[in-house]
Amino acid sequence: MKLFHSPTSPYARKVMACAIAHDLDKQIETVVTNPHDSPAELLAANPLSKVPCLITDDGMALFDSPVICEYLDSLGGTVPLFPRPGRGRWKALKLQALADGILDAALIRRGEEGRPPDEARLAVIARQQAAMDRSLDELEHEVPQKGLDIGTISVVCALGYLDLRFPGDDWRTGRPQLAAWFVATSEHPALARTAPPKSA
Ligand SMILES: N[C@@H](CCC(=O)N[C@@H](CS)C(=O)NCC(=O)O)C(=O)O
């Protein structure tokens, strides 16, 4: 398998964490790709020009991270990261959606913060910031379970990205339960081995 990825992409981190959890990482050739350059090889696989994008051994191109993670889970022989249908599955998928939503808002905010401010831009930043804050509060209110599944992997990847890109935000303040959960869950080898660089 071949994975177009970027070392700082939190969505790509989700994929690599799932691969490691299932001991599939050695079967994946990683290709560092800047999606903003729209390289031809990525565009041929993903018209959206986004990473992560996985090419399976039988030549199928898969995106985005929830799809790739579920595909890898289908290859795994150990405990599934996507629980079987039932309450546990919906909880895990909802948690993934919440964490990915924090990331989507963080990426929009970061893009807007990099440009000269005007009223419309400040409104977009404030709206995304509010969505991030409310979602983090919800996670503090209902701290995820301790085990590894697609939901908890996604939340650790989202919080790790906030530490990388928004160190001044201090998301831990007022959220002690989530902060403690993050420390404990980040120790899992699949997450420890994929931790983002300290700065980039
Ligand atoms: N929903 C997608 C999001 C992927 C995404 O936005 N990746 C970023 C890198 S972190 C990207 O490729 N951005 C390029 C662009 O937006 O043009 C997923 O879960 O994989």
The ligand as an SDF file (V2000), in Angstrom:
LIG
                    3D

 20 19  0  0  0  0  0  0  0  0999 V2000
  -11.6940   15.2810    5.7380 N   0  0  0  0  0  0  0  0  0  0  0  0
  -10.3510   15.0340    5.2570 C   0  0  0  0  0  0  0  0  0  0  0  0
   -9.5030   16.2670    5.4990 C   0  0  0  0  0  0  0  0  0  0  0  0
   -8.1230   16.1630    4.8420 C   0  0  0  0  0  0  0  0  0  0  0  0
   -7.4200   17.5120    4.8000 C   0  0  0  0  0  0  0  0  0  0  0  0
   -8.0310   18.5790    4.8740 O   0  0  0  0  0  0  0  0  0  0  0  0
   -6.0820   17.4320    4.6970 N   0  0  0  0  0  0  0  0  0  0  0  0
   -5.3120   18.6370    4.5670 C   0  0  0  0  0  0  0  0  0  0  0  0
   -3.9280   18.4430    5.1800 C   0  0  0  0  0  0  0  0  0  0  0  0
   -3.9990   18.3790    6.9410 S   0  0  0  0  0  0  0  0  0  0  0  0
   -5.1120   18.9350    3.0920 C   0  0  0  0  0  0  0  0  0  0  0  0
   -4.7960   18.0380    2.3450 O   0  0  0  0  0  0  0  0  0  0  0  0
   -5.3160   20.1820    2.6940 N   0  0  0  0  0  0  0  0  0  0  0  0
   -5.1210   20.5900    1.3460 C   0  0  0  0  0  0  0  0  0  0  0  0
   -6.2160   21.4680    0.8420 C   0  0  0  0  0  0  0  0  0  0  0  0
   -7.1720   21.7310    1.6000 O   0  0  0  0  0  0  0  0  0  0  0  0
   -6.1530   21.8750   -0.3180 O   0  0  0  0  0  0  0  0  0  0  0  0
   -9.7820   13.7910    5.9620 C   0  0  0  0  0  0  0  0  0  0  0  0
  -10.3210   13.4100    7.0180 O   0  0  0  0  0  0  0  0  0  0  0  0
   -8.8450   13.1550    5.4400 O   0  0  0  0  0  0  0  0  0  0  0  0
  1  2  1  0
  2  3  1  0
  2 18  1  0
  3  4  1  0
  4  5  1  0
  5  6  2  0
  5  7  1  0
  7  8  1  0
  8  9  1  0
  8 11  1  0
  9 10  1  0
 11 12  2  0
 11 13  1  0
 13 14  1  0
 14 15  1  0
 15 16  2  0
 15 17  1  0
 18 19  2  0
 18 20  1  0
M  END
$$$$
